Amino acid sequence: MCGHGTTIGGPLSHFKSLLALIPDTYRSRIGICVDTCHSFAAGYDLRSPSSWNSFMEEFDKEIGLQYLRAFHLNDSKTPLGSRRDLHANIGTGFLGLRAFHNLMNDKRLEGIPMILETPIDRPAKSEAEMATGKPDDENGVCKGDHSNETDSKKKNNSAKKGPTKKAKPGKSVMIEDKSIWAKEIKILESLIGMDTESDEFLRLEAELAEQGKEEREKHQTMFDKKQEKESKQRDLRDMFSTNGKVKGKSKASTTSAGKRKKSKEDNTDYSD
């Protein structure tokens, strides 16, 4: 749950309340799965070591780490607190690579299952593109889009690709490519013990961030517009002034001059 405002599971305190409703007899059968994208969308910042630790400490305080049974690993296409559950590939979204470095190096999570739910659709390549595609680097990061593969894998992987999805007019034909998950697993494993100030990490972080730059900018613009619109929406109480009169144009102010005159003379309220 990513905290849309009308759903359960945004604040961690919700889970505390839910667990309280479950008899102790069944507690051993209960577990909670944390989704990194959902948590970020609900307002939990996981990007710095301190904010990550704050999240984990709150989870332990409100729920108890004994109930943490799994993680869904997804970056986020939308900014912190957006309340939108839009998954992005690891390191390409607003969470960024550092959030996953925090997660992969947290000793409290050893033995916890972690499941990738990141997008694996990519534009289908023509035969000419397949023949000239650039190989991935040593970390599995694509040089361009997710479709590039090493020569040794091209024949084997082509048979493993998922079904082709029909494209909308003006859009590229998309196919499922599960090798994207394999590359992301390799990236996540490489983060264990990696120094965030090392050239290796900084290069990988920059490459992945560049891949998702256009998508992040698009969603940041949409988020900013939504925030601006919401800030202009008046609360019902704001529609009334301190003396109880309605602000702006009211029916009383748009009535005929004769009616206003009558109102003045007999002190009748024309609030209808």
N, C-alpha and C positions, 0 to 999 in steps of 0.2 A: 504494500500500500504506500502511495507516495503523498498522502496528505492533501487530497484535493479540497478538503474543507467539509465534505459531506461523507467521507469514508472513515472507517476505523483503521488505525495503524500508522498514523503520521507520527505523533509524539510517542516515545517509548512508554510513557505512562499509560497509554491505552492498553498495552500488553499486560501491564501489571494488573489493571482492572479486570481484564479478561481471565487471567490466571486465577484471580481471587474467586471467580465464579466456578472454577473447576475443583471438584472434591480432591482431597489429598491422595486418595486411592489411585486416581488416574494421572497424577502429575508426572510420574515416571515415563508416561507414554507421550508427553507433550514436548514439542521442540519448536524453536523459532528460527526461521531462515531470514537473514538480513540481505537485502538487495542494495548494493552500493548506489545504484542510480535512484531508486525509490527514496533512500535515506537522504541523499543529496537534494532531491526535488522537494522533500519535506522540510528542508532547512538545516540539515546536519552537515556541517563542513568537515570533510574527511581529508583535506588536502595537506595540512601541515601536521607534523608529529604531535604538537600540543592539542590541536583540534581533534585529531584521531583519538588520542588518549582520553580526551574529554568525553567523546562519544562512547568509547568502550567502558569507561568508568560509570557513565550514566546508565548504560545497559546493565552493568553488574548491579548497580544500586536499585534500579527500578524493577529489573526482571530477575537477574542472576545469571552469571555466565554458564551455569549448568544447563540452562535451557537453550543456549546457542548451539544449534545442531548443523547449520549449513550457511553458506554464502552464495549468493548469485552475483557474479562479477560482470558489471557493465559500466562503461563510462556514460556520461550524460550529454546529450545534444543541447540541453537547455541549462540556463544558469541556476545557481544556488537558490533554493526556495521557490522555484518556478511552479511547483505542483503539477508538473507534466512529466510523465514517464516515457521518455524517448531515449532508447538505448543507442549508444555510440560505441565504436570499437575502442579497445583499450588504448589510452594515451591520446586519443584524438578529440576528446570532448572537454567539457568544463571541469571535470574532476582531474584530468591530466594524469601523467605517469606517477607523480609523487604520492597521490592517494593510494595507488596500488603498491608502491614501494612500502608505504606504512603497513599495509595489510599483509604483504608477503613476508615482512620481517617481524611480525608480532608473534612472540613465543606463545601467547595465550591461544593462538589459533592453530597450533600444531595438531594435526589429526582431524581437523574440521573439513568436511567435503566442500569443495568450491566448484561451482558450475558456471560455465560461460553461457551467456544468453545474447552475445553481441551479434550484430548483423553479419550475414555471410553472403548476401546478394552482391554481385558485381556485374558490370557490363560484359556481355559476351564479346570475345575477341574474334576477329576474322582470322583466316588461315595465315594471311600475310603477317598479321600482328603476332601470331603464335610463333612464327618462324624467326622474328626479329626481337622478341621480348627480352628485356633486361632481367638478369637474375636477381634474386633477393640478396641482401647482405647477410653477414654472419649472425645477426639477431633475428632474421626472418622478416625484417621490415621491407616492404615492397618498394621498389624504385619507381614510383609513379602511383598506379592504382594497385588493388589487391589481386589483380589477375596475373601478375608476373610470376613465373616459376623457373626453377633451374632446368637446364636441358635434360638432366638425368631423371627428372620427375614428370616431364611433360606427358609422356605416353601413359604412364600409370595413373596420374592424377586426372587426365582427361576422361577416363572411364568412371571416375568416382564423382564427377560433378553432378549436381542435382538437376532437376528438370528446368527447362527454360521457361521463363515467365514472359507472357505476352506484354509487349511494351505499349504504352499509350502513345498517341500521335505525337511525334516530335521528341520522344524519349528513347533511350537506348534499351535494347533487349537485355533483360537481366537473367542471370543464372545463379544457382546456389553453388558456392565453392567452400566446402568444409575444410579445405586446407587453410583457410583464414583462421579457423579455430586452432589448428596445429601451430601456426605461426604465433598466435597470441599466447598459447600455453608456453611456448619457448621463451617469449618475451617475459612473461610473468616469472618463470623459473629463473631467468637470468637476473632478476631483481634481488634475489635472496643474497644478502651480504654485499650488495653493490653499494659503493659510496656515491651519494647523491651529488657530490661535488667533483666526481671524477669526469674525465673527458668522455669516457664511454657512456655514462648516464646522461650527461648534458647533450651529447650528440643524438642519442636515441630519443630523448625527450623532445628535442627540437624537430627531429624528423617526423615523429608522430603528431606533434602539435601542428605542423605545417600541413599534414594530410587532412586534418579536420578544420583548418582555419576558415574556409569559406562557409562551412555548415555552422560553425559557432557564430560567425558574424551575422548570418541570416537569422538565427534564433535569438541572438542578443538584441537585434533590431526589433523583432517581434515582441520580445519580452519588455523592452523599454516602452514600446507603444502601448502595450497592455497596462503597464504600471502607470503611465501618464493618464490613460483613459480612466483607470480606477481612482486615481487621485482627484479627478474632476467630478466623479460621481458623488452627489451630495447625500449624506445621511438624512433620513426623514426629519430628524431633529434640527438639522441645519437649514431646513426649508422654512423654519419659523424664527422670527427675530425674538429678541429678549422680551418685548412687550406683547408677544403672542400673536402679532400680525404676520400674515404670510408674506414672504419675500418675493420679489419679482412680480410678474403679471398675474393677477387673480381675476376671477370672474367679476368681482366687485369693481375692479379698476377698468374693466372692458365693457361695462354696462353703459347704457345711454346716459347722456348728460342729465336728462330729466329724472332718471332713476337715482342718479347720484345726489341730485338736489333734494329729492324726496327723502333719501336716506339721511341727509344732513338735517332735515327739518324734524323728522319724527324719531331720529336716533335708532332706526331699525337696522339690524345686522343682516347684510346680504351675503353672507358667507357661502350660500348655495350658488 
